[in-house]
Amino acid sequence: MKQQISYKNFFINYAIFILITSFVFCILVYIVKVSQKSWDSNLKAVIENTLSETVPDTWEIGNKVRINNPLSSSAAAYDARNKKNGENYKIAIIRLQTFYGPQAGIYIIDKESKVTFHGYASLHGRCADQLTNSVTGRRVEYWKLRLEEIFKQERGN
């Protein structure tokens, strides 16, 4: 009889633990889903601000594009239209590791999946020039080639 009581207490305690754990997990999922919209809109605003600093009144940023790749945890892509020539592009923002820590790099991808590096978001003037011309150019080139590969696969599907 004593053995059955301990089993009963064990299962009650186990059920309480599972309920509390699943409740905390549900709260975390809810917080992530709620904040995702503001995260996407802020990334879009960063891209718009960076592009308008160098080439004002040229780009119109559209909706977010889904990247079917493990890279999507550190990158985002958006549809864009060049107002001057009317062509459609994709603009990607990727976390690049630099000497000064991780920075957001902006790439422009045309319809043939040719990628050009536009610059670093939230960096201006001399600091941005130093980063663009530094050793991190190898990382910029790596992601340029990687993005070409990814968007060629996307276009092929």
KOLZAVO-776249 format. One record per residue: residue number from 1; residue in three letters; x, y, z of N, C-alpha, C, O in turn. Coordinates in steps of 0.02 Angstrom, whole numbers, plus 50000, padded with zeros to 5 digits. Example, Ala and Ser with C-alpha at 12.3 -4.5 7.8 and 13.67 -1.06 7.14 Angstrom:
residues 2
<1, "ala", <50660, 49716, 50390>, <50615, 49775, 50390>, <50660, 49835, 50390>, <50712, 49834, 50423>>
<2, "ser", <50642, 49888, 50354>, <50684, 49947, 50357>, <50645, 50002, 50394>, <50670, 50057, 50402>>
END
This chain:
residues 157
<1, "met", <50041, 49940, 50000>, <50000, 50000, 50000>, <50043, 50063, 50000>, <50027, 50112, 49966>>
<2, "lys", <50097, 50060, 50038>, <50141, 50118, 50041>, <50173, 50132, 49973>, <50184, 50189, 49955>>
<3, "gln", <50187, 50078, 49936>, <50216, 50085, 49869>, <50168, 50120, 49822>, <50190, 50162, 49783>>
<4, "gln", <50105, 50106, 49825>, <50055, 50138, 49782>, <50048, 50212, 49798>, <50039, 50252, 49752>>
<5, "ile", <50051, 50231, 49859>, <50046, 50301, 49878>, <50106, 50340, 49851>, <50097, 50396, 49827>>
<6, "ser", <50164, 50312, 49854>, <50222, 50348, 49828>, <50218, 50355, 49752>, <50238, 50406, 49725>>
<7, "tyr", <50192, 50304, 49718>, <50182, 50310, 49646>, <50132, 50365, 49630>, <50141, 50404, 49583>>
<8, "lys", <50080, 50367, 49669>, <50029, 50418, 49659>, <50058, 50488, 49668>, <50046, 50532, 49628>>
<9, "asn", <50097, 50498, 49721>, <50129, 50563, 49732>, <50179, 50579, 49677>, <50185, 50636, 49655>>
<10, "phe", <50215, 50527, 49655>, <50263, 50538, 49601>, <50228, 50563, 49538>, <50250, 50612, 49507>>
<11, "phe", <50174, 50531, 49518>, <50139, 50551, 49458>, <50105, 50618, 49465>, <50100, 50656, 49416>>
<12, "ile", <50082, 50635, 49523>, <50052, 50701, 49534>, <50106, 50754, 49528>, <50096, 50805, 49495>>
<13, "asn", <50163, 50743, 49560>, <50218, 50791, 49555>, <50244, 50797, 49483>, <50259, 50851, 49459>>
<14, "tyr", <50248, 50740, 49449>, <50271, 50740, 49379>, <50221, 50779, 49335>, <50243, 50817, 49291>>
<15, "ala", <50158, 50770, 49344>, <50106, 50805, 49305>, <50110, 50880, 49318>, <50103, 50920, 49272>>
<16, "ile", <50120, 50900, 49380>, <50126, 50971, 49397>, <50188, 51000, 49362>, <50185, 51055, 49334>>
<17, "phe", <50244, 50964, 49364>, <50305, 50987, 49331>, <50294, 50996, 49256>, <50314, 51046, 49227>>
<18, "ile", <50263, 50947, 49224>, <50250, 50950, 49151>, <50203, 51008, 49135>, <50214, 51043, 49085>>
<19, "leu", <50152, 51019, 49175>, <50106, 51075, 49163>, <50142, 51142, 49169>, <50132, 51186, 49127>>
<20, "ile", <50183, 51150, 49220>, <50219, 51214, 49228>, <50268, 51224, 49171>, <50274, 51279, 49144>>
<21, "thr", <50304, 51171, 49151>, <50352, 51176, 49096>, <50317, 51193, 49031>, <50341, 51235, 48993>>
<22, "ser", <50262, 51161, 49016>, <50226, 51175, 48954>, <50195, 51245, 48955>, <50192, 51277, 48903>>
<23, "phe", <50173, 51268, 49012>, <50146, 51336, 49018>, <50201, 51388, 49003>, <50189, 51436, 48966>>
<24, "val", <50260, 51379, 49032>, <50316, 51425, 49019>, <50335, 51423, 48945>, <50348, 51475, 48916>>
<25, "phe", <50337, 51364, 48915>, <50353, 51357, 48845>, <50301, 51393, 48802>, <50320, 51427, 48754>>
<26, "cys", <50238, 51386, 48817>, <50185, 51421, 48779>, <50192, 51497, 48785>, <50181, 51532, 48736>>
<27, "ile", <50209, 51521, 48843>, <50219, 51593, 48852>, <50277, 51617, 48809>, <50272, 51669, 48778>>
<28, "leu", <50332, 51579, 48808>, <50389, 51598, 48767>, <50372, 51599, 48692>, <50393, 51645, 48656>>
<29, "val", <50335, 51549, 48669>, <50315, 51547, 48598>, <50270, 51606, 48582>, <50277, 51637, 48530>>
<30, "tyr", <50224, 51622, 48627>, <50180, 51680, 48617>, <50220, 51745, 48612>, <50206, 51786, 48568>>
<31, "ile", <50268, 51754, 48656>, <50309, 51815, 48655>, <50347, 51821, 48590>, <50352, 51875, 48561>>
<32, "val", <50375, 51766, 48566>, <50413, 51767, 48503>, <50366, 51784, 48445>, <50384, 51825, 48403>>
<33, "lys", <50308, 51754, 48442>, <50261, 51767, 48387>, <50237, 51839, 48388>, <50229, 51870, 48335>>
<34, "val", <50224, 51867, 48446>, <50200, 51935, 48451>, <50255, 51985, 48430>, <50241, 52034, 48397>>
<35, "ser", <50316, 51971, 48450>, <50371, 52018, 48434>, <50397, 52010, 48363>, <50435, 52053, 48340>>
<36, "gln", <50379, 51958, 48329>, <50405, 51946, 48261>, <50385, 52001, 48212>, <50425, 52020, 48170>>
<37, "lys", <50325, 52025, 48217>, <50301, 52077, 48171>, <50340, 52142, 48181>, <50361, 52173, 48132>>
<38, "ser", <50351, 52162, 48243>, <50389, 52223, 48254>, <50463, 52213, 48235>, <50495, 52260, 48212>>
<39, "trp", <50490, 52153, 48245>, <50558, 52139, 48225>, <50565, 52147, 48149>, <50613, 52179, 48126>>
<40, "asp", <50518, 52119, 48111>, <50521, 52125, 48038>, <50513, 52197, 48015>, <50548, 52219, 47969>>
<41, "ser", <50468, 52234, 48046>, <50458, 52304, 48025>, <50519, 52347, 48042>, <50535, 52393, 48005>>
<42, "asn", <50552, 52332, 48098>, <50612, 52370, 48116>, <50670, 52353, 48069>, <50709, 52397, 48051>>
<43, "leu", <50677, 52289, 48050>, <50729, 52272, 48001>, <50716, 52307, 47934>, <50763, 52332, 47902>>
<44, "lys", <50654, 52309, 47914>, <50635, 52344, 47852>, <50652, 52418, 47857>, <50677, 52447, 47809>>
<45, "ala", <50640, 52449, 47914>, <50655, 52520, 47924>, <50731, 52532, 47922>, <50753, 52583, 47896>>
<46, "val", <50770, 52486, 47951>, <50843, 52493, 47949>, <50868, 52490, 47877>, <50911, 52529, 47857>>
<47, "ile", <50841, 52444, 47838>, <50860, 52439, 47768>, <50841, 52503, 47731>, <50882, 52530, 47693>>
<48, "glu", <50780, 52527, 47741>, <50758, 52588, 47706>, <50802, 52647, 47725>, <50822, 52686, 47681>>
<49, "asn", <50819, 52655, 47789>, <50861, 52711, 47810>, <50931, 52707, 47781>, <50958, 52757, 47758>>
<50, "thr", <50960, 52647, 47781>, <51027, 52639, 47754>, <51029, 52653, 47679>, <51075, 52687, 47655>>
<51, "leu", <50980, 52627, 47643>, <50979, 52639, 47571>, <50965, 52712, 47554>, <50992, 52739, 47506>>
<52, "ser", <50922, 52745, 47593>, <50905, 52815, 47579>, <50963, 52862, 47596>, <50965, 52918, 47569>>
<53, "glu", <51009, 52842, 47639>, <51067, 52884, 47654>, <51114, 52889, 47594>, <51141, 52942, 47579>>
<54, "thr", <51123, 52833, 47559>, <51171, 52833, 47503>, <51138, 52850, 47436>, <51167, 52887, 47396>>
<55, "val", <51079, 52824, 47424>, <51043, 52838, 47361>, <50971, 52857, 47379>, <50927, 52814, 47378>>
<56, "pro", <50958, 52920, 47394>, <50891, 52940, 47415>, <50839, 52933, 47359>, <50855, 52942, 47300>>
<57, "asp", <50778, 52918, 47379>, <50721, 52912, 47333>, <50733, 52863, 47276>, <50713, 52875, 47219>>
<58, "thr", <50766, 52807, 47292>, <50780, 52758, 47240>, <50745, 52692, 47253>, <50722, 52659, 47206>>
<59, "trp", <50741, 52672, 47316>, <50716, 52606, 47333>, <50649, 52608, 47368>, <50636, 52651, 47411>>
<60, "glu", <50607, 52561, 47350>, <50543, 52550, 47384>, <50545, 52478, 47409>, <50547, 52431, 47370>>
<61, "ile", <50543, 52470, 47475>, <50549, 52404, 47506>, <50479, 52374, 47514>, <50433, 52407, 47536>>
<62, "gly", <50474, 52310, 47496>, <50410, 52276, 47498>, <50405, 52227, 47556>, <50429, 52241, 47611>>
<63, "asn", <50375, 52170, 47543>, <50363, 52119, 47594>, <50424, 52076, 47607>, <50470, 52073, 47567>>
<64, "lys", <50423, 52043, 47663>, <50477, 51998, 47682>, <50474, 51936, 47638>, <50420, 51910, 47623>>
<65, "val", <50533, 51912, 47619>, <50539, 51852, 47578>, <50564, 51795, 47623>, <50611, 51805, 47661>>
<66, "arg", <50533, 51738, 47618>, <50554, 51681, 47659>, <50616, 51650, 47628>, <50619, 51637, 47568>>
<67, "ile", <50667, 51639, 47670>, <50728, 51606, 47649>, <50725, 51535, 47674>, <50725, 51523, 47734>>
<68, "asn", <50722, 51487, 47628>, <50718, 51417, 47647>, <50789, 51388, 47655>, <50812, 51349, 47614>>
<69, "asn", <50821, 51409, 47708>, <50890, 51390, 47720>, <50905, 51399, 47794>, <50873, 51441, 47826>>
<70, "pro", <50952, 51362, 47822>, <50970, 51372, 47892>, <50997, 51442, 47905>, <50999, 51464, 47963>>
<71, "leu", <51018, 51477, 47853>, <51044, 51545, 47860>, <50991, 51593, 47886>, <51008, 51646, 47914>>
<72, "ser", <50929, 51576, 47879>, <50875, 51622, 47895>, <50873, 51644, 47968>, <50838, 51692, 47985>>
<73, "ser", <50910, 51610, 48011>, <50911, 51632, 48081>, <50954, 51695, 48090>, <50944, 51731, 48139>>
<74, "ser", <51000, 51708, 48045>, <51041, 51768, 48050>, <51034, 51814, 47991>, <51077, 51857, 47979>>
<75, "ala", <50981, 51806, 47953>, <50971, 51847, 47893>, <50897, 51857, 47880>, <50855, 51819, 47903>>
<76, "ala", <50883, 51909, 47842>, <50814, 51921, 47820>, <50818, 51951, 47750>, <50867, 51985, 47733>>
<77, "ala", <50768, 51938, 47709>, <50767, 51964, 47641>, <50699, 51996, 47628>, <50647, 51974, 47654>>
<78, "tyr", <50700, 52049, 47588>, <50639, 52086, 47571>, <50636, 52098, 47496>, <50688, 52105, 47463>>
<79, "asp", <50576, 52100, 47470>, <50567, 52121, 47401>, <50579, 52196, 47397>, <50564, 52232, 47444>>
<80, "ala", <50607, 52218, 47341>, <50620, 52290, 47333>, <50612, 52308, 47260>, <50619, 52266, 47215>>
<81, "arg", <50596, 52371, 47249>, <50589, 52395, 47180>, <50630, 52459, 47174>, <50627, 52504, 47215>>
<82, "asn", <50670, 52460, 47121>, <50709, 52520, 47106>, <50663, 52569, 47070>, <50638, 52554, 47016>>
<83, "lys", <50652, 52627, 47100>, <50605, 52675, 47072>, <50631, 52706, 47007>, <50591, 52728, 46965>>
<84, "lys", <50697, 52707, 46998>, <50725, 52740, 46938>, <50719, 52697, 46876>, <50701, 52722, 46823>>
<85, "asn", <50732, 52632, 46881>, <50727, 52589, 46822>, <50668, 52541, 46825>, <50654, 52506, 46776>>
<86, "gly", <50632, 52539, 46880>, <50572, 52499, 46886>, <50583, 52424, 46895>, <50535, 52386, 46895>>
<87, "glu", <50645, 52403, 46902>, <50659, 52331, 46909>, <50650, 52308, 46981>, <50657, 52347, 47028>>
<88, "asn", <50634, 52244, 46987>, <50624, 52214, 47053>, <50688, 52180, 47076>, <50724, 52149, 47037>>
<89, "tyr", <50702, 52188, 47139>, <50762, 52160, 47171>, <50742, 52127, 47236>, <50684, 52133, 47258>>
<90, "lys", <50789, 52094, 47266>, <50782, 52071, 47335>, <50839, 52103, 47374>, <50895, 52109, 47349>>
<91, "ile", <50824, 52122, 47435>, <50875, 52152, 47478>, <50881, 52110, 47540>, <50831, 52096, 47574>>
<92, "ala", <50942, 52088, 47554>, <50955, 52045, 47612>, <50995, 52083, 47664>, <51039, 52123, 47647>>
<93, "ile", <50979, 52071, 47727>, <51018, 52099, 47782>, <51043, 52039, 47822>, <51005, 51996, 47844>>
<94, "ile", <51110, 52038, 47831>, <51143, 51980, 47862>, <51189, 52004, 47917>, <51221, 52057, 47911>>
<95, "arg", <51193, 51967, 47969>, <51240, 51981, 48024>, <51309, 51958, 48001>, <51321, 51899, 47989>>
<96, "leu", <51356, 52007, 47997>, <51425, 51993, 47977>, <51470, 52004, 48037>, <51464, 52054, 48073>>
<97, "gln", <51515, 51958, 48048>, <51563, 51966, 48102>, <51620, 52011, 48078>, <51652, 51997, 48028>>
<98, "thr", <51632, 52065, 48115>, <51685, 52112, 48098>, <51732, 52119, 48158>, <51721, 52089, 48211>>
<99, "phe", <51784, 52159, 48149>, <51831, 52172, 48203>, <51796, 52207, 48261>, <51816, 52200, 48319>>
<100, "tyr", <51743, 52245, 48246>, <51707, 52283, 48296>, <51646, 52245, 48323>, <51603, 52274, 48356>>
<101, "gly", <51642, 52182, 48308>, <51585, 52142, 48330>, <51538, 52130, 48272>, <51552, 52151, 48216>>
<102, "pro", <51482, 52098, 48284>, <51435, 52085, 48230>, <51402, 52149, 48205>, <51381, 52191, 48245>>
<103, "gln", <51399, 52156, 48140>, <51366, 52214, 48108>, <51318, 52187, 48056>, <51326, 52132, 48030>>
<104, "ala", <51267, 52227, 48041>, <51218, 52208, 47990>, <51241, 52232, 47922>, <51248, 52292, 47911>>
<105, "gly", <51252, 52185, 47877>, <51272, 52201, 47809>, <51212, 52197, 47762>, <51169, 52153, 47770>>
<106, "ile", <51208, 52242, 47714>, <51152, 52244, 47667>, <51177, 52226, 47598>, <51225, 52254, 47572>>
<107, "tyr", <51143, 52177, 47568>, <51158, 52153, 47501>, <51098, 52164, 47456>, <51041, 52159, 47477>>
<108, "ile", <51112, 52180, 47392>, <51059, 52189, 47343>, <51066, 52133, 47292>, <51119, 52122, 47264>>
<109, "ile", <51011, 52097, 47280>, <51011, 52039, 47236>, <50964, 52055, 47177>, <50906, 52070, 47187>>
<110, "asp", <50991, 52052, 47116>, <50949, 52066, 47057>, <50912, 52002, 47035>, <50918, 51950, 47067>>
<111, "lys", <50875, 52008, 46980>, <50834, 51951, 46959>, <50875, 51893, 46931>, <50849, 51837, 46927>>
<112, "glu", <50938, 51904, 46912>, <50982, 51850, 46891>, <51021, 51821, 46949>, <51067, 51781, 46938>>
<113, "ser", <51006, 51840, 47009>, <51038, 51818, 47071>, <51109, 51843, 47077>, <51150, 51812, 47110>>
<114, "lys", <51125, 51899, 47046>, <51191, 51931, 47055>, <51186, 51975, 47117>, <51139, 52015, 47124>>
<115, "val", <51234, 51968, 47160>, <51232, 52002, 47225>, <51285, 52056, 47228>, <51342, 52046, 47208>>
<116, "thr", <51265, 52114, 47254>, <51312, 52168, 47267>, <51306, 52189, 47340>, <51250, 52193, 47368>>
<117, "phe", <51363, 52202, 47371>, <51363, 52224, 47440>, <51351, 52299, 47441>, <51387, 52337, 47408>>
<118, "his", <51301, 52321, 47479>, <51285, 52392, 47481>, <51320, 52428, 47538>, <51342, 52485, 47529>>
<119, "gly", <51325, 52397, 47595>, <51358, 52429, 47651>, <51333, 52401, 47717>, <51295, 52352, 47719>>
<120, "tyr", <51355, 52434, 47770>, <51335, 52414, 47837>, <51279, 52459, 47862>, <51281, 52520, 47854>>
<121, "ala", <51229, 52427, 47891>, <51174, 52465, 47920>, <51196, 52497, 47986>, <51236, 52468, 48022>>
<122, "ser", <51172, 52555, 48000>, <51184, 52590, 48062>, <51256, 52613, 48072>, <51275, 52631, 48127>>
<123, "leu", <51296, 52611, 48020>, <51364, 52639, 48023>, <51369, 52694, 47971>, <51341, 52689, 47916>>
<124, "his", <51405, 52746, 47988>, <51408, 52804, 47943>, <51480, 52828, 47937>, <51521, 52816, 47982>>
<125, "gly", <51494, 52861, 47883>, <51557, 52897, 47874>, <51619, 52853, 47876>, <51622, 52800, 47845>>
<126, "arg", <51669, 52877, 47913>, <51734, 52847, 47914>, <51734, 52775, 47940>, <51769, 52732, 47915>>
<127, "cys", <51693, 52763, 47991>, <51689, 52695, 48020>, <51664, 52645, 47968>, <51691, 52590, 47962>>
<128, "ala", <51613, 52664, 47932>, <51586, 52619, 47880>, <51638, 52608, 47825>, <51644, 52552, 47800>>
<129, "asp", <51674, 52661, 47806>, <51726, 52653, 47755>, <51782, 52607, 47778>, <51806, 52566, 47739>>
<130, "gln", <51802, 52614, 47841>, <51854, 52570, 47867>, <51833, 52497, 47867>, <51871, 52453, 47849>>
<131, "leu", <51771, 52485, 47887>, <51747, 52416, 47887>, <51741, 52388, 47817>, <51758, 52330, 47805>>
<132, "thr", <51719, 52429, 47770>, <51711, 52406, 47702>, <51778, 52389, 47671>, <51783, 52341, 47632>>
<133, "asn", <51830, 52427, 47687>, <51896, 52417, 47657>, <51942, 52373, 47698>, <52000, 52364, 47680>>
<134, "ser", <51919, 52345, 47753>, <51962, 52307, 47798>, <51964, 52233, 47777>, <51940, 52214, 47724>>
<135, "val", <51994, 52193, 47821>, <52001, 52122, 47809>, <51933, 52087, 47805>, <51928, 52033, 47777>>
<136, "thr", <51881, 52118, 47832>, <51815, 52086, 47831>, <51788, 52081, 47760>, <51735, 52053, 47750>>
<137, "gly", <51825, 52109, 47712>, <51804, 52102, 47642>, <51798, 52029, 47622>, <51757, 52012, 47579>>
<138, "arg", <51838, 51986, 47652>, <51833, 51915, 47638>, <51766, 51887, 47662>, <51736, 51845, 47629>>
<139, "arg", <51744, 51911, 47719>, <51679, 51888, 47744>, <51623, 51914, 47700>, <51574, 51879, 47686>>
<140, "val", <51630, 51976, 47679>, <51580, 52005, 47634>, <51576, 51965, 47569>, <51522, 51951, 47544>>
<141, "glu", <51634, 51946, 47542>, <51635, 51906, 47481>, <51606, 51836, 47492>, <51572, 51809, 47449>>
<142, "tyr", <51621, 51807, 47550>, <51593, 51742, 47565>, <51516, 51744, 47563>, <51484, 51702, 47532>>
<143, "trp", <51488, 51793, 47598>, <51415, 51798, 47600>, <51386, 51817, 47533>, <51330, 51798, 47516>>
<144, "lys", <51424, 51855, 47494>, <51401, 51872, 47426>, <51393, 51808, 47385>, <51342, 51798, 47352>>
<145, "leu", <51444, 51765, 47386>, <51440, 51702, 47349>, <51386, 51656, 47377>, <51350, 51622, 47340>>
<146, "arg", <51381, 51655, 47443>, <51330, 51612, 47475>, <51259, 51635, 47458>, <51216, 51593, 47446>>
<147, "leu", <51248, 51701, 47457>, <51182, 51726, 47440>, <51165, 51713, 47367>, <51107, 51697, 47351>>
<148, "glu", <51214, 51718, 47323>, <51202, 51701, 47252>, <51178, 51629, 47247>, <51130, 51614, 47211>>
<149, "glu", <51212, 51585, 47282>, <51194, 51514, 47282>, <51123, 51503, 47309>, <51083, 51466, 47280>>
<150, "ile", <51108, 51535, 47364>, <51042, 51526, 47396>, <50986, 51552, 47351>, <50936, 51518, 47342>>
<151, "phe", <50995, 51612, 47322>, <50940, 51640, 47282>, <50935, 51608, 47213>, <50882, 51611, 47182>>
<152, "lys", <50989, 51577, 47189>, <50983, 51537, 47127>, <50941, 51475, 47141>, <50900, 51455, 47099>>
<153, "gln", <50951, 51444, 47199>, <50910, 51387, 47218>, <50837, 51407, 47227>, <50792, 51371, 47206>>
<154, "glu", <50825, 51465, 47258>, <50757, 51490, 47267>, <50723, 51503, 47200>, <50664, 51486, 47191>>
<155, "arg", <50760, 51532, 47154>, <50733, 51549, 47089>, <50720, 51486, 47049>, <50672, 51482, 47010>>
<156, "gly", <50762, 51435, 47058>, <50755, 51372, 47021>, <50695, 51332, 47043>, <50669, 51292, 47004>>
<157, "asn", <50671, 51342, 47104>, <50613, 51303, 47131>, <50548, 51331, 47109>, <50496, 51304, 47127>>
END
